[in-house]
Amino acid sequence: MVIRQRPLVLSALILLSPFPVSCKPGPNATIDSTHSSQSSEPRAHTKSEESTPVTEGFVVWESNRTGNWRIWLRDLGGGEPRQLTPKGGRRIHCCPHISPDGRWVAYMNLAPNQKGYPRGGAIGPMAVIRPDGTGNREILSAARNYFENRSAIWRSPNSLIFITPAGTTSLLEVDTGKVTPLTTKPIEDFPWLIDSSLSWAASGDATFAPYDSERRQIPDRTALEGCQAYFTFGGQFGFWVAAPGGPLRWIHLDTKETGTLLRKSDPLLPSTSGYLYFPMISSDRRLLAFGASDNKHSHLDSDYEIFVAEISPETLTVLKAPLRVTNNQATDRFPDVYQSPLPLGSHYGEAPFRWRFSPPGEEEFAWNYGDGSESTGVSAEHLYEQPGRYKVVASKGKLQLQGRVEVHPAAAPKPLSTQLLEDGLQIAIVFDEKIRIDELSAHLETGIDIQEWKLDRGDTRLRLQLAESIRQPDRLELTNILDRAQRPNRMSTISLEVEPPHWPSNREGLVFVWQTGNSPNLLFDQGLQADTAVQLGPRGFARLDSSFSLLPSGGSFVADDASMHRIRQGCQRTNELSLELTVRPPIGMRESAVLMTAAGRGWSNFTLSQIGHRLVFEIRNGGKGSEGLARIDLMKLPARASSHVVVSYSSGRLVAYLNGSQVLSIDSVQGGFFHWRARPLTIGSDWNEKRPWTGGLEGLALYNRILDPEEVRENHRRYRAMIENRPPIEAWTVDATLVQCSVRPVLDDIAPYRDALMTCEYSIESDTTSFDLGSSLRVAQWAILDGQDVGTTEIAAVAKLGLTRFRDNPQLESQVLSDTLDRLRQFPLFYSSRP
């Protein structure tokens, strides 16, 4: 049944008023040209003295309300939704994106056999159409989306960034058809979209990474939890869906500060519309569009409705309750929203701020500046002495033009973040506004020479090039930095801490590093000449624990191909290898199991195994077959404890350390790594998922050099301190009988996710802890892992459960949880990691 859309009532649009009904762009409808900003981004949101006006606008989205997916449009001023793209045919119209001047909507035209979201993206033509339905034409014969339905980013009103069928990223000049490659490396699963400033890239698995326009490459970064990553226009912020149904989150891409746009079941939303997806922020950063359902997940057939909310362009804070703009039982998803610039523009500055405006023509206007001041004349000029948000109105008869002036308190620039780049050869400092460095003075406490400095990222980031890499903590002193206000503000001399990553203590020769799943895991790649993130992909039952450590649990983790080649080539170059890890062995293990191996079909470079309580190391230091492998019994591994282990090899010497102390040194192993082959690094089992290991691992590092005893002791000290600083988590073991379970999730219904939990109720038979958990409890347990059904739902079955509180497991925040049990009784929710 189709529910007829009710017209919007003007009183319901207070948050967006006044909106004319038309969706045509206003005069001079470009986003940037009307801004006379003295500071690219005001640093704080200030309270409006009057409600801020917003001009005409419209929202577009994809909908299956007519059976086939089509792009729909509705004016934000009211009126009925209308189908924008042509009727007829079974092809899929998706991925709408509005140009920054509001004149075009780009969209994909896909074959009808697409089901869900292909992981590598779907391929088809890309077209543009005007908001009034005219001008529909194909601009690319083949492009692809980026795993879920986003396919393009407008860089300007006439150019957009898109993904090629090969999985690279390019820039299209719409009028001429000229295509400029932005990347050269094809990506199979998660291709990149690049932001309009050509500074950042995003993929569908919620990864944000820097873009190197000179080398046309994107170094890897660790994915955030969630999906549907995208950018604000100009690239300062990224945003994404952080967990099933919300929250909608944002990240400042330079400083890595994060915040929340809307929470799942946010109080600002209707109680029946709390499950959130498909966020998109308008090109002027003043409106947020998104979809919401009544706790239904499926993106293919759930009743998602489109909402629009006014947000602060400086902080992305939602200012008022979102407005629902659709009302149909079909699926409405992936919106985009546009509002025209104000006729008098939007202007930003710091007090005192002098505003000037000269309309075209020679007609006189009556000017109201919003602070009690008025004037009459062809043009306007006014000095705002006090901070505030002001509505400016120019009137002539019935004609009334409006504008916005935002004046912020006078303040000197402030540094927001400091980080090391290019293996410690650069320092990057991000400021809260545009700066000037004409008179800059900078020096480091250690005396390392600063060779040059420059600004980038819209003059908000200062980069200092050093004569040598920073390897130890240092202090940077900066003097004479000014902002770009009409009356410049000078920053006082400041001293900033500059510190390399805490662990490992010495990153020289590092060819692989993986601390925990919520760490950056960055190392400097000599080939890329950039910091890049090590990636580990789970297979089977492998997952993370509450500390984001690796739990293979009968599955395994496999490193990315770049790591495979980096390890092999780096170690072959030096014929040296050091392996460092912190390990929690499984209890009662007797079989041989593999902790880590660089191996593949018929060939092994090295393998670290556990046999009983002992660690055994195999390394290929010779030719073919087993005769080319040296096998060394390293040490007995303490049970029921985390241990820091280091194995360091160079031809003629192998040394092993346990918790900072040397436990083995032999000189009987000779040879180098000439016969090593490109083989994947697998953690938690052999390469073919045999000999599984079920303990816990973290703090993994591989070097193409030997580690001396002092460095090993320091690394152990640092990592031990990190573990001891973690808050303790209570755990219980119980024998319990299964009473009932929630509806088991189905893989197709949870797409794009491949893992899911479900809530089950148990009655406790015995409790081996001293804490009384009561007679019944509810437990979140795995139902799907790596796309496969796991666990049992046999009612009355008795199981031994290891439990922790669900709230003590932050690694689960992004997981789908099926919870369909009744809520008549209140149960604390626990988590059992047993598949």
C-alpha positions in Angstrom: 0.0 0.0 0.0 1.3 3.5 -0.9 0.6 6.2 1.6 -0.1 9.5 0.0 2.4 12.2 1.1 0.9 15.0 3.1 2.0 18.5 2.2 4.4 20.1 4.6 2.9 22.7 6.9 4.9 25.9 7.2 4.9 25.7 11.0 6.6 22.4 10.8 9.5 24.1 8.9 10.5 26.5 11.6 14.0 25.0 11.7 14.4 25.7 8.0 12.2 28.8 7.5 11.7 30.5 5.2 11.8 28.1 2.3 10.3 29.1 -1.1 8.6 26.2 -2.9 10.7 26.3 -6.0 13.8 24.0 -6.2 15.6 26.2 -8.7 19.0 27.5 -7.6 19.1 31.1 -6.5 21.1 33.9 -8.0 24.8 33.4 -8.1 24.2 29.9 -6.6 27.7 28.9 -5.8 28.8 27.9 -2.3 32.1 29.6 -2.0 31.7 32.8 -3.9 29.4 34.5 -1.4 31.7 34.0 1.6 34.0 36.7 2.7 35.5 34.7 5.5 38.4 36.1 7.5 38.7 32.7 9.1 38.1 29.6 7.0 36.2 27.9 9.9 35.0 29.9 12.9 36.3 28.1 15.9 33.1 28.0 18.0 29.4 28.1 17.5 27.8 31.2 18.9 24.2 31.8 19.9 22.0 33.4 17.2 20.6 36.8 18.0 17.9 36.0 15.5 16.8 32.8 13.8 19.1 32.2 10.8 17.3 32.3 7.5 17.8 29.5 4.9 16.8 30.0 1.3 15.2 27.6 -1.2 16.4 24.0 -1.4 15.5 20.4 -2.2 16.3 16.9 -1.2 16.9 13.8 -3.5 17.0 10.2 -2.7 16.7 6.7 -4.2 13.4 4.8 -3.7 11.7 1.6 -4.8 8.2 3.0 -4.2 7.3 2.4 -7.9 8.8 -1.1 -7.9 12.1 -0.1 -9.6 14.8 2.0 -8.0 14.5 5.6 -9.1 15.7 9.0 -7.9 13.0 11.1 -6.2 13.0 14.7 -5.3 11.1 17.0 -2.9 11.3 20.7 -2.4 12.1 21.5 1.2 9.5 24.3 1.1 6.7 21.7 0.7 4.8 20.0 -2.0 4.6 16.4 -3.1 7.6 14.2 -3.8 8.1 13.5 -7.5 10.1 11.0 -9.4 13.1 12.8 -10.9 14.7 10.1 -13.2 12.7 8.6 -16.1 10.1 5.9 -15.8 10.2 2.7 -17.6 12.7 -0.2 -17.7 14.1 -2.3 -14.9 17.4 -0.7 -14.5 18.5 0.6 -11.1 18.9 4.4 -10.6 21.0 5.1 -7.5 23.7 7.1 -5.9 22.3 10.6 -6.3 24.7 13.5 -5.6 23.9 17.2 -6.0 26.4 19.6 -7.6 27.6 22.4 -5.2 25.6 25.0 -7.2 22.5 22.9 -7.1 22.1 22.8 -10.9 22.7 19.1 -11.4 22.1 15.7 -9.8 24.6 13.0 -10.8 23.4 9.4 -10.5 24.2 5.8 -11.5 22.2 3.8 -14.0 22.9 0.1 -13.1 21.8 -3.2 -14.6 18.8 -4.7 -12.9 20.6 -7.9 -11.7 22.4 -6.1 -8.9 21.5 -7.6 -5.5 22.5 -5.7 -2.4 25.8 -4.0 -2.5 28.6 -5.7 -4.4 31.8 -5.5 -2.3 33.8 -4.1 -5.1 31.1 -1.8 -6.3 28.6 -2.1 -9.1 29.5 -0.9 -12.6 27.2 1.1 -14.9 26.8 4.4 -16.7 26.7 7.7 -14.8 24.3 10.4 -15.8 23.3 13.9 -14.7 19.8 15.5 -14.6 18.6 18.9 -13.6 16.4 19.2 -10.5 13.4 20.1 -12.7 13.8 16.8 -14.7 15.4 18.3 -17.8 18.8 17.9 -19.3 19.1 14.1 -18.5 22.2 12.9 -20.2 25.0 10.3 -19.8 28.3 11.7 -18.8 30.2 8.4 -18.3 29.6 5.1 -20.1 31.0 3.2 -17.2 31.8 4.0 -13.6 31.3 2.2 -10.3 30.1 2.9 -6.8 32.3 2.3 -3.7 30.5 -0.5 -1.8 27.1 0.9 -0.9 25.5 3.5 -3.0 27.8 6.5 -3.2 29.6 6.9 -6.5 30.8 10.5 -7.0 32.0 13.7 -5.3 31.6 17.0 -7.0 34.8 19.0 -6.9 33.2 22.1 -8.5 29.9 22.8 -10.3 31.5 21.4 -13.5 33.8 18.6 -12.3 33.3 15.5 -10.3 35.4 12.7 -8.8 34.4 9.2 -9.7 35.6 5.5 -9.5 36.5 3.9 -12.8 35.4 0.3 -13.7 39.0 -0.8 -13.0 38.8 0.4 -9.4 41.0 3.5 -9.8 39.8 7.1 -9.1 39.6 9.9 -11.7 38.4 13.5 -12.1 35.8 14.3 -14.9 35.3 17.7 -16.5 31.6 17.4 -17.2 31.3 19.9 -20.0 34.3 18.6 -22.0 34.4 15.0 -21.0 38.1 15.3 -20.1 39.2 12.6 -17.6 42.3 13.1 -15.3 43.5 10.0 -13.4 43.9 10.7 -9.6 45.1 7.2 -8.7 46.9 4.4 -10.6 46.5 1.4 -8.4 43.3 -0.6 -9.0 41.4 -1.5 -5.8 39.2 -4.7 -6.0 37.0 -4.7 -2.8 36.9 -1.1 -1.4 37.8 1.5 -4.1 38.5 5.0 -3.1 36.5 8.3 -3.4 38.6 11.4 -3.0 37.3 14.6 -1.5 36.9 17.9 -3.3 40.1 19.4 -1.9 42.1 16.4 -3.1 43.5 15.9 0.4 41.6 12.8 1.6 40.2 9.5 0.4 37.4 7.3 1.8 36.2 3.8 1.1 33.0 1.9 1.9 34.5 0.1 4.9 34.7 3.4 6.7 38.4 4.1 6.1 39.6 7.7 5.8 43.2 8.1 4.4 45.4 10.9 3.2 45.6 11.4 -0.5 49.1 12.2 -2.1 48.2 14.2 -5.2 51.8 14.4 -6.3 52.4 10.6 -6.3 48.7 9.9 -7.0 48.6 7.3 -4.3 46.7 6.6 -1.0 48.5 5.0 1.8 46.5 2.5 3.9 44.8 3.5 7.1 43.0 1.4 9.7 39.3 1.3 9.0 36.9 2.8 11.5 34.1 0.6 12.8 31.0 1.1 10.6 30.3 2.0 7.0 29.1 4.6 4.5 32.1 7.0 4.9 31.9 10.3 3.1 33.2 13.9 3.2 31.9 17.4 3.8 32.5 19.7 0.8 36.1 20.9 1.0 37.2 17.9 3.0 37.6 19.2 6.5 35.3 16.6 8.1 34.4 13.0 7.3 31.3 11.3 8.5 30.0 7.8 8.6 27.6 5.3 10.3 29.6 4.0 13.3 27.4 1.0 14.2 24.2 -0.7 13.0 21.4 1.8 13.2 23.7 4.6 14.5 25.3 6.6 15.8 26.1 9.0 12.9 29.6 10.2 13.6 32.0 12.8 12.3 35.8 13.1 12.3 38.0 16.1 11.9 40.3 14.6 9.3 43.4 16.6 10.4 43.1 16.4 14.1 41.3 13.1 14.3 38.8 14.6 16.8 35.5 12.8 16.6 31.9 13.6 17.6 28.3 12.5 17.1 25.7 14.0 14.8 22.9 11.8 16.0 22.7 8.8 18.3 20.7 5.6 17.6 17.2 6.3 19.0 18.2 9.9 19.5 15.8 11.9 21.6 15.5 14.4 18.8 13.9 11.7 16.6 10.4 10.1 16.7 10.3 6.9 18.7 9.5 5.0 15.5 12.5 6.4 13.5 15.6 5.8 15.6 17.5 3.3 13.4 19.8 5.5 11.3 21.7 5.1 8.0 22.7 6.9 4.7 24.0 10.3 6.1 24.8 13.1 3.7 25.7 16.7 4.6 24.9 19.5 2.2 27.7 21.3 0.4 27.4 24.4 2.6 27.5 22.2 5.7 24.2 23.5 7.0 21.9 20.6 6.5 22.1 16.9 7.3 20.0 14.4 5.4 19.7 10.7 6.4 17.3 7.7 6.5 15.7 6.3 9.6 13.5 3.2 10.2 11.7 1.6 13.1 14.6 -0.6 14.2 14.5 -2.5 10.8 17.9 -3.1 9.2 17.5 -4.3 5.7 18.5 -1.7 3.2 16.5 -3.4 0.4 13.0 -3.6 1.8 12.8 -1.9 5.2 10.6 1.2 5.6 13.3 3.9 5.8 12.1 7.5 5.7 14.2 10.5 4.8 14.8 13.2 7.3 16.6 16.6 7.1 18.1 18.5 10.0 19.8 21.9 10.4 23.3 21.7 11.6 26.1 24.1 12.6 28.6 24.3 9.8 31.5 24.9 12.3 30.7 22.0 14.7 28.3 19.8 12.8 26.0 20.0 15.8 22.3 19.2 15.1 20.6 22.4 16.0 16.9 21.4 16.0 14.8 18.3 15.7 15.1 16.7 12.3 12.2 17.2 9.8 10.7 14.1 8.1 10.3 14.7 4.4 9.0 11.3 3.2 6.1 9.2 4.3 5.9 5.9 2.3 6.1 2.3 3.2 8.7 1.6 0.5 12.5 2.0 1.1 13.8 5.5 0.8 17.6 5.7 1.1 20.8 7.5 0.2 19.6 11.1 0.2 21.4 14.3 -0.7 20.3 17.8 0.2 20.9 21.3 -1.2 20.1 24.8 -0.2 20.8 27.9 -2.3 23.2 30.6 -0.9 21.5 33.6 0.6 21.3 36.5 -1.8 23.5 38.6 0.4 25.8 35.7 1.2 27.2 34.2 4.4 30.1 36.0 5.9 32.4 35.1 8.8 35.0 37.0 10.8 36.3 38.0 14.2 35.3 41.1 16.1 35.7 43.8 15.2 34.5 42.8 11.7 33.7 45.2 8.9 31.1 43.9 6.5 30.6 45.4 3.0 28.2 44.5 0.2 27.4 46.1 -3.2 24.5 44.6 -5.1 24.6 44.9 -8.9 22.8 47.9 -10.2 22.3 51.4 -8.9 19.1 50.9 -6.8 18.9 52.1 -3.3 18.0 49.7 -0.5 17.1 50.0 3.2 19.6 48.0 5.1 19.0 46.4 8.5 22.2 44.9 10.0 20.6 42.8 12.7 22.2 44.6 15.6 19.9 47.5 15.8 21.7 49.5 13.1 20.2 50.6 9.8 21.2 52.7 6.8 20.0 53.5 3.3 22.0 53.4 0.1 23.1 51.5 -3.0 25.7 49.6 -1.1 26.2 48.7 2.6 29.1 48.9 5.0 28.8 48.2 8.8 31.3 47.5 11.6 30.2 44.7 14.0 31.9 45.3 17.3 30.4 42.4 19.3 30.4 38.7 18.5 27.1 37.1 17.4 25.1 35.8 14.5 23.3 38.6 12.6 20.6 38.5 9.9 21.1 41.2 7.4 18.1 42.4 5.4 18.1 44.7 2.3 14.6 45.9 1.4 13.2 47.8 -1.5 9.4 47.8 -1.7 8.2 44.2 -1.7 11.7 42.9 -2.6 13.7 41.6 0.4 17.1 40.1 0.3 18.7 38.4 3.2 22.2 37.4 4.4 24.1 36.1 7.3 27.0 37.6 9.2 28.7 35.5 12.0 31.2 37.3 14.2 33.3 35.4 16.6 35.3 36.7 19.6 38.8 38.0 18.7 41.3 35.2 19.5 44.7 34.2 18.4 45.2 31.0 16.5 45.3 27.8 18.6 47.1 24.6 17.7 44.7 21.6 17.6 47.1 18.7 17.0 50.8 17.9 16.4 52.0 14.8 14.6 55.1 13.4 13.0 55.1 12.6 9.3 57.5 10.9 6.9 59.2 8.7 9.4 59.8 11.6 11.8 61.3 14.0 9.1 58.2 16.3 9.2 56.2 17.9 12.0 52.6 18.9 11.1 50.6 21.3 13.4 46.9 21.8 12.6 45.4 25.2 13.7 41.8 26.1 14.4 41.8 28.8 11.6 43.8 30.1 8.7 47.2 31.5 9.7 50.1 33.6 8.4 53.7 32.6 8.9 55.5 35.7 7.4 57.3 36.3 10.7 57.5 32.7 12.0 60.3 31.6 14.3 60.6 27.9 15.1 63.2 25.7 16.9 63.4 22.3 18.5 64.8 21.8 22.0 67.2 19.1 20.8 68.7 21.4 18.2 67.6 19.4 15.2 67.7 21.8 12.3 64.4 22.9 10.8 65.2 23.3 7.1 61.9 24.9 5.8 58.3 25.4 6.6 55.1 25.8 4.5 51.3 25.9 4.9 48.8 23.5 3.4 45.2 22.3 4.0 43.8 25.7 3.2 46.5 27.5 5.3 45.4 25.8 8.5 48.2 23.3 8.7 51.9 24.2 9.2 54.5 21.6 8.1 58.1 21.8 9.2 60.8 19.9 7.3 63.6 18.6 9.5 67.2 17.8 8.7 67.0 14.4 10.6 64.2 12.2 12.0 62.9 12.7 15.5 63.4 9.4 17.4 63.0 10.6 21.0 60.6 13.0 22.6 61.3 16.7 21.8 59.8 20.1 22.3 58.9 22.6 19.5 58.8 26.3 20.2 56.8 28.5 17.8 56.6 32.3 17.8 55.0 35.0 15.6 52.0 33.2 14.1 49.1 35.4 13.2 45.5 34.7 12.0 43.9 36.4 9.0 41.3 38.5 10.7 40.7 42.0 9.5 42.6 43.0 12.7 45.2 40.2 13.0 45.6 38.4 16.3 49.0 37.2 17.2 49.6 33.9 19.0 51.8 33.9 22.1 55.0 31.9 22.0 54.0 28.3 22.5 55.9 25.1 23.3 54.5 21.8 21.9 55.4 18.3 22.8 56.6 16.2 19.8 56.7 12.5 20.6 57.2 9.5 18.4 54.9 6.5 18.9 55.2 5.1 22.4 55.8 1.5 21.2 58.0 0.1 19.7 60.7 2.3 21.3 62.8 2.2 18.1 61.0 2.0 14.7 64.2 1.6 12.6 63.9 -1.4 10.3 60.2 -1.9 11.1 58.5 -4.0 8.4 55.3 -4.9 10.2 53.5 -3.5 13.2 50.1 -4.3 14.7 49.5 -3.2 18.3 45.7 -3.6 18.8 42.7 -3.3 16.6 42.0 0.3 17.8 45.5 1.5 17.3 46.7 3.4 14.1 49.3 0.6 13.4 51.3 2.9 11.1 54.8 2.4 9.8 56.8 4.3 7.2 56.8 2.6 3.8 60.0 3.4 1.9 58.3 2.6 -1.4 55.3 4.8 -0.8 57.4 7.4 1.1 54.5 7.7 3.4 53.1 6.3 6.6 50.8 3.4 5.9 48.6 1.2 8.1 49.0 -2.5 8.5 45.8 -4.4 7.7 44.7 -7.7 9.3 41.6 -9.4 7.9 39.7 -12.0 10.0 38.8 -15.4 8.7 36.3 -17.8 10.2 35.7 -17.4 14.0 38.5 -14.9 14.4 37.6 -11.7 16.3 38.9 -9.0 18.8 38.5 -9.1 22.6 37.6 -6.2 24.9 41.2 -4.8 24.6 41.0 -5.1 20.8 43.6 -7.9 20.9 43.5 -10.7 18.4 41.5 -13.8 19.3 41.9 -16.4 16.5 39.4 -18.8 18.2 39.8 -21.5 15.6 40.0 -19.0 12.8 42.8 -16.7 11.8 43.9 -13.2 10.7 45.7 -12.6 7.4 47.8 -9.5 6.7 47.4 -7.4 3.6 49.6 -8.1 0.5 51.6 -5.0 1.0 52.8 -6.4 4.4 53.7 -9.7 2.7 56.0 -8.0 0.2 57.4 -5.6 2.8 58.4 -8.4 5.2 60.0 -10.5 2.5 61.9 -7.8 0.7 63.0 -6.0 3.8 64.4 -9.1 5.5 66.0 -10.4 2.3 67.8 -7.1 2.0 69.5 -7.5 5.4 69.3 -11.3 6.0 68.0 -10.4 9.5 64.7 -10.9 11.2 63.3 -9.9 14.7 59.9 -11.0 15.7 58.2 -9.4 18.8 54.8 -10.1 20.3 52.8 -10.2 23.5 51.0 -13.6 23.8 48.3 -15.0 26.1 48.5 -18.8 25.7 45.4 -21.0 25.7 44.8 -23.2 28.7 45.5 -26.9 28.5 46.7 -27.0 24.9 48.6 -30.1 23.9 48.5 -30.2 20.1 50.9 -28.3 17.9 49.3 -24.9 16.9 50.6 -22.0 14.8 50.8 -18.5 16.3 52.2 -16.9 13.2 53.5 -18.0 9.9 54.7 -16.5 6.6 53.8 -19.6 4.5 51.7 -20.8 1.6 51.1 -23.9 -0.5 54.3 -26.0 -0.3 56.5 -23.2 1.1 57.3 -21.6 4.4 59.6 -18.6 5.2 59.1 -18.8 9.0 56.6 -20.2 11.6 56.2 -19.6 15.3 54.3 -22.5 16.9 53.2 -23.6 20.4 53.6 -27.3 21.3 52.3 -28.0 24.8 53.8 -25.2 26.9 56.8 -24.5 24.6 57.3 -22.1 21.7 59.1 -23.4 18.6 60.5 -21.4 15.8 61.1 -22.5 12.2 63.0 -20.3 9.8 64.0 -20.9 6.2 67.7 -20.2 6.0 68.5 -22.6 3.2 67.1 -24.1 0.0 64.1 -26.2 -0.9 62.1 -28.6 1.2 62.3 -29.3 4.9 66.1 -29.4 4.7 66.1 -25.7 4.1 64.3 -25.0 7.5 66.0 -24.6 10.8 63.8 -25.6 13.8 64.6 -24.2 17.3 62.9 -24.9 20.6 62.8 -21.4 22.1 61.3 -21.4 25.6 58.6 -22.6 28.0 55.7 -20.2 27.9 54.2 -19.3 31.3 50.5 -20.3 31.6 47.6 -18.0 32.5 49.7 -14.8 31.9 50.6 -12.4 29.1 54.2 -12.8 28.1 56.4 -10.5 26.0 58.4 -12.6 23.5 61.2 -11.6 21.1 63.1 -13.8 18.6 66.0 -12.1 16.9 68.0 -13.8 14.1 71.0 -13.0 12.0 73.2 -15.5 10.2 75.1 -17.4 12.9 73.1 -16.2 15.9 69.6 -16.6 17.2 68.6 -15.0 20.5 65.2 -15.3 22.3 63.8 -13.2 25.1 61.0 -13.7 27.5 59.6 -10.7 29.4 62.7 -8.6 28.7 65.2 -11.3 29.8 67.3 -13.5 27.5 66.4 -17.2 27.6 68.3 -18.6 24.6 71.3 -17.7 22.5 72.7 -20.1 19.9 75.2 -19.8 17.1 74.4 -23.1 15.3 71.9 -21.6 12.8 73.6 -20.3 9.7 72.3 -19.0 6.3 70.2 -16.2 4.9 66.8 -15.6 3.2 67.7 -15.8 -0.5 65.1 -18.6 -0.9 62.2 -16.8 0.7 59.1 -16.4 -1.4 56.2 -14.1 -1.4 53.8 -15.8 1.1 51.0 -14.3 3.2 51.4 -13.6 6.9 48.8 -15.6 8.8 48.2 -15.2 12.5 46.3 -17.9 14.6 46.7 -20.9 12.3 48.7 -22.3 9.4 48.1 -20.7 6.0 45.5 -23.4 5.2 43.6 -22.8 8.5 45.0 -26.0 10.0 46.7 -26.3 13.4 44.6 -23.5 14.9 45.8 -21.6 18.0 43.2 -20.3 20.5 45.1 -17.9 22.7 45.3 -14.1 22.5 47.9 -11.9 20.6 48.8 -8.3 20.5 51.8 -6.0 20.1 53.1 -7.7 17.0 56.2 -6.2 15.3 58.7 -7.6 12.7 62.0 -5.9 11.9 64.6 -6.5 9.3 67.4 -6.1 11.9 68.4 -7.6 15.2 67.2 -6.1 18.5 69.7 -5.5 21.3 69.0 -6.5 24.9 68.4 -2.9 26.1 65.8 -2.3 23.3 64.0 -5.5 24.2 63.9 -4.6 27.9 62.5 -1.1 27.0 59.8 -2.5 24.7 58.8 -5.0 27.3 58.6 -2.2 30.0 56.5 0.0 27.7 54.1 -2.7 26.6 53.7 -4.1 30.1 52.8 -0.5 31.4 50.1 -0.2 28.6 48.5 -3.5 29.7 48.6 -2.6 33.4 47.0 0.7 32.7 43.9 -0.9 31.2 40.9 -0.9 33.5 40.1 -4.3 35.0 37.1 -6.2 33.6 35.1 -8.5 35.7 34.5 -12.0 34.4 32.4 -15.0 35.5 32.1 -18.7 34.6 28.7 -20.3 34.9 26.9 -23.5 33.9 23.6 -22.4 32.4 20.6 -23.9 30.6 19.4 -22.2 27.4 15.8 -21.0 27.8 15.1 -18.9 24.7 16.9 -16.9 22.0 16.1 -14.0 19.8 15.3 -14.5 16.1 18.5 -15.7 14.5 19.8 -13.0 12.0 20.0 -13.9 8.4 23.1 -12.9 6.3 21.1 -11.2 3.5 19.2 -9.1 6.0 22.2 -7.7 7.8 24.1 -6.7 4.6 26.6 -5.1 4.3 27.7 -6.7 7.6 29.0 -10.3 7.8 29.0 -10.8 11.6 26.1 -10.6 14.0 25.2 -11.4 17.6 21.9 -12.4 19.1 20.5 -12.2 22.7 19.6 -15.5 24.5 18.2 -16.1 27.9 19.7 -18.7 30.3 18.9 -20.0 33.7 21.9 -20.5 35.9 22.6 -24.0 37.1 25.9 -23.2 39.0 28.1 -20.2 39.4 31.8 -20.8 39.9 32.3 -17.2 41.0 31.7 -15.5 44.3 29.3 -13.0 42.7 25.6 -13.8 42.7 24.4 -13.3 39.1 20.8 -14.3 40.0 18.8 -17.2 38.6 18.5 -15.9 35.0 20.5 -13.7 32.7 20.6 -12.6 29.1 23.7 -13.2 27.0 24.8 -11.7 23.7 26.5 -14.5 21.7 27.6 -14.9 18.2 25.1 -16.0 15.5 27.1 -15.2 12.3 30.8 -14.9 11.9 32.5 -14.3 8.6 29.2 -14.9 6.9 28.7 -18.4 8.5 26.1 -19.4 11.1 27.7 -20.3 14.4 26.5 -21.3 17.9 23.6 -23.3 19.0 19.9 -22.6 19.7 19.0 -26.0 21.2 16.5 -25.2 24.0 17.3 -26.8 27.4 20.9 -27.4 26.4 23.4 -26.9 29.2 26.6 -24.9 28.5 29.6 -23.6 30.4 29.7 -19.9 29.7 32.5 -17.4 30.2 30.8 -14.1 30.7 31.7 -10.4 30.9 29.3 -7.4 30.9 28.3 -6.4 27.4 29.1 -2.8 28.2 32.7 -3.7 29.0 33.2 -4.9 25.4 33.7 -1.8 23.2 34.8 -4.0 20.3 31.1 -5.0 19.9 29.7 -1.5 19.4 29.7 -1.8 15.6 28.1 -5.3 15.5 24.6 -6.2 14.6 22.7 -7.5 17.6 19.4 -9.3 17.2 17.4 -8.7 20.4 13.7 -9.8 19.9 13.1 -11.1 23.5 10.4 -9.5 25.5 11.3 -6.5 27.7 8.8 -7.1 30.5 11.6 -8.1 32.9 14.9 -6.2 33.2 18.0 -8.3 32.7 21.6 -7.2 32.7 23.2 -8.0 29.4 26.3 -10.2 29.3 28.6 -11.3 26.5 29.9 -14.7 25.8 32.7 -14.9 23.3 32.2 -18.7 22.7 31.0 -19.2 19.1 
